[in-house]
Amino acid sequence: MKAFRGPKVWLWRWRRNPLRRRADVVEGWVVLGAWLLTVLAGVLAGLAAHRTVEHGLARERAEWRPVVARVMDRASGASAPHAGTPSGGRGWAEVRWTAADGSSHTGQARVLPGSGPGTPVTVWTDPKGHLVPRPATATQAHFRSAFIGALVGVSAATVPFVTGLALRGRLERRRMDRWDAEWARLGPRWGRTTG
């Protein structure tokens, strides 16, 4: 089909031309609007997600604190470290720590193999004293927020892009139906004039 269209002319839908149809102008505005909304939605959603994630991770770095906890029981599943284990051979153990408000808490934490009762281990807690993972560093936070922002931006841009494609496809089908109707009306006359 592209072979019959001829050379590509930019902005042909807005140029004065006796063969330009109203459908061509409408399609031009649909394409322009879809592209503008795609770019705008993607950029705004991506920046908003980036800022939100960056702010949340910075808040975690500011609020979460390391606390020294004591192992209560021997670590379960802890054995000598193996080269292929992702946790570096660490096992889970029950630990006890005292929060900043003086309350005592217990929970499960990863500890080194062979850690017996009373062994100190560093855990991270939130302001309420609950166990949390180690907060992301500033570099990790920037990478995560940029990655999530990019994913959200692409996802948000998909909606207007796909909507524009659907509208353009509908306009194309409508135009082809009109051409079929015109050809059905004029086609039989065409044969009579050549004879």
Contacts in CASP RR format, 6 or more apart in sequence:
PFRMAT RR
TARGET T0000
AUTHOR 0000-0000-0000
METHOD contacts of the structure
MODEL  1
MKAFRGPKVWLWRWRRNPLRRRADVVEGWVVLGAWLLTVLAGVLAGLAAH
RTVEHGLARERAEWRPVVARVMDRASGASAPHAGTPSGGRGWAEVRWTAA
DGSSHTGQARVLPGSGPGTPVTVWTDPKGHLVPRPATATQAHFRSAFIGA
LVGVSAATVPFVTGLALRGRLERRRMDRWDAEWARLGPRWGRTTG
9 15 0 8 1.000
12 20 0 8 1.000
12 24 0 8 1.000
13 20 0 8 1.000
13 24 0 8 1.000
13 25 0 8 1.000
13 27 0 8 1.000
13 28 0 8 1.000
14 25 0 8 1.000
14 28 0 8 1.000
21 175 0 8 1.000
23 171 0 8 1.000
23 174 0 8 1.000
23 175 0 8 1.000
23 178 0 8 1.000
26 171 0 8 1.000
27 168 0 8 1.000
27 171 0 8 1.000
27 172 0 8 1.000
30 164 0 8 1.000
30 167 0 8 1.000
30 168 0 8 1.000
30 171 0 8 1.000
31 164 0 8 1.000
31 168 0 8 1.000
33 160 0 8 1.000
33 164 0 8 1.000
34 160 0 8 1.000
34 161 0 8 1.000
34 163 0 8 1.000
34 164 0 8 1.000
34 165 0 8 1.000
34 167 0 8 1.000
34 168 0 8 1.000
37 160 0 8 1.000
38 157 0 8 1.000
38 160 0 8 1.000
38 161 0 8 1.000
39 157 0 8 1.000
41 153 0 8 1.000
41 156 0 8 1.000
41 157 0 8 1.000
41 159 0 8 1.000
41 160 0 8 1.000
42 153 0 8 1.000
42 154 0 8 1.000
42 156 0 8 1.000
42 157 0 8 1.000
43 153 0 8 1.000
44 156 0 8 1.000
45 149 0 8 1.000
45 152 0 8 1.000
45 153 0 8 1.000
45 155 0 8 1.000
45 156 0 8 1.000
45 157 0 8 1.000
46 149 0 8 1.000
46 150 0 8 1.000
46 152 0 8 1.000
46 153 0 8 1.000
46 156 0 8 1.000
47 149 0 8 1.000
48 152 0 8 1.000
49 145 0 8 1.000
49 148 0 8 1.000
49 149 0 8 1.000
49 151 0 8 1.000
49 152 0 8 1.000
49 153 0 8 1.000
50 145 0 8 1.000
50 146 0 8 1.000
50 148 0 8 1.000
50 149 0 8 1.000
51 145 0 8 1.000
53 141 0 8 1.000
53 144 0 8 1.000
53 145 0 8 1.000
53 148 0 8 1.000
53 149 0 8 1.000
54 141 0 8 1.000
54 142 0 8 1.000
54 145 0 8 1.000
57 135 0 8 1.000
57 136 0 8 1.000
57 140 0 8 1.000
57 141 0 8 1.000
57 144 0 8 1.000
57 145 0 8 1.000
58 138 0 8 1.000
58 141 0 8 1.000
60 132 0 8 1.000
60 135 0 8 1.000
60 136 0 8 1.000
61 135 0 8 1.000
61 136 0 8 1.000
61 137 0 8 1.000
61 138 0 8 1.000
61 141 0 8 1.000
63 126 0 8 1.000
63 127 0 8 1.000
64 124 0 8 1.000
64 125 0 8 1.000
64 126 0 8 1.000
64 132 0 8 1.000
64 135 0 8 1.000
65 100 0 8 1.000
65 124 0 8 1.000
65 125 0 8 1.000
66 122 0 8 1.000
66 123 0 8 1.000
66 124 0 8 1.000
67 97 0 8 1.000
67 98 0 8 1.000
67 99 0 8 1.000
67 122 0 8 1.000
67 123 0 8 1.000
67 124 0 8 1.000
67 125 0 8 1.000
67 129 0 8 1.000
68 97 0 8 1.000
68 120 0 8 1.000
68 121 0 8 1.000
68 122 0 8 1.000
68 123 0 8 1.000
69 95 0 8 1.000
69 96 0 8 1.000
69 97 0 8 1.000
69 109 0 8 1.000
69 120 0 8 1.000
69 121 0 8 1.000
69 122 0 8 1.000
69 123 0 8 1.000
70 95 0 8 1.000
70 96 0 8 1.000
70 97 0 8 1.000
70 117 0 8 1.000
70 118 0 8 1.000
70 119 0 8 1.000
70 120 0 8 1.000
70 121 0 8 1.000
71 93 0 8 1.000
71 94 0 8 1.000
71 95 0 8 1.000
71 111 0 8 1.000
71 115 0 8 1.000
71 116 0 8 1.000
71 117 0 8 1.000
71 118 0 8 1.000
71 119 0 8 1.000
71 120 0 8 1.000
71 121 0 8 1.000
72 93 0 8 1.000
72 94 0 8 1.000
72 95 0 8 1.000
72 96 0 8 1.000
72 106 0 8 1.000
72 117 0 8 1.000
72 118 0 8 1.000
73 93 0 8 1.000
73 94 0 8 1.000
73 116 0 8 1.000
73 117 0 8 1.000
74 93 0 8 1.000
74 114 0 8 1.000
74 115 0 8 1.000
74 116 0 8 1.000
74 117 0 8 1.000
75 90 0 8 1.000
75 91 0 8 1.000
75 92 0 8 1.000
75 93 0 8 1.000
75 111 0 8 1.000
75 112 0 8 1.000
75 113 0 8 1.000
75 114 0 8 1.000
75 115 0 8 1.000
75 116 0 8 1.000
76 91 0 8 1.000
76 92 0 8 1.000
76 93 0 8 1.000
77 91 0 8 1.000
77 92 0 8 1.000
78 89 0 8 1.000
78 90 0 8 1.000
78 91 0 8 1.000
78 92 0 8 1.000
78 93 0 8 1.000
78 111 0 8 1.000
78 112 0 8 1.000
78 113 0 8 1.000
78 114 0 8 1.000
78 115 0 8 1.000
79 89 0 8 1.000
79 113 0 8 1.000
80 89 0 8 1.000
80 113 0 8 1.000
81 88 0 8 1.000
81 89 0 8 1.000
81 113 0 8 1.000
82 88 0 8 1.000
82 89 0 8 1.000
87 110 0 8 1.000
89 113 0 8 1.000
90 110 0 8 1.000
90 111 0 8 1.000
90 112 0 8 1.000
90 113 0 8 1.000
91 110 0 8 1.000
91 111 0 8 1.000
91 113 0 8 1.000
92 108 0 8 1.000
92 109 0 8 1.000
92 110 0 8 1.000
92 111 0 8 1.000
93 108 0 8 1.000
93 109 0 8 1.000
93 110 0 8 1.000
93 111 0 8 1.000
93 115 0 8 1.000
93 116 0 8 1.000
93 121 0 8 1.000
94 106 0 8 1.000
94 107 0 8 1.000
94 108 0 8 1.000
95 106 0 8 1.000
95 107 0 8 1.000
95 108 0 8 1.000
95 109 0 8 1.000
95 111 0 8 1.000
95 121 0 8 1.000
95 123 0 8 1.000
96 104 0 8 1.000
96 105 0 8 1.000
96 106 0 8 1.000
96 107 0 8 1.000
97 104 0 8 1.000
97 105 0 8 1.000
97 106 0 8 1.000
97 123 0 8 1.000
97 125 0 8 1.000
98 104 0 8 1.000
98 105 0 8 1.000
99 105 0 8 1.000
99 125 0 8 1.000
99 128 0 8 1.000
99 129 0 8 1.000
100 127 0 8 1.000
100 129 0 8 1.000
101 129 0 8 1.000
103 129 0 8 1.000
105 125 0 8 1.000
105 129 0 8 1.000
105 130 0 8 1.000
105 131 0 8 1.000
107 131 0 8 1.000
108 131 0 8 1.000
109 121 0 8 1.000
109 123 0 8 1.000
109 131 0 8 1.000
111 119 0 8 1.000
111 121 0 8 1.000
112 119 0 8 1.000
112 121 0 8 1.000
115 121 0 8 1.000
123 131 0 8 1.000
124 131 0 8 1.000
124 132 0 8 1.000
124 133 0 8 1.000
124 134 0 8 1.000
124 135 0 8 1.000
125 131 0 8 1.000
125 132 0 8 1.000
126 132 0 8 1.000
136 144 0 8 1.000
END
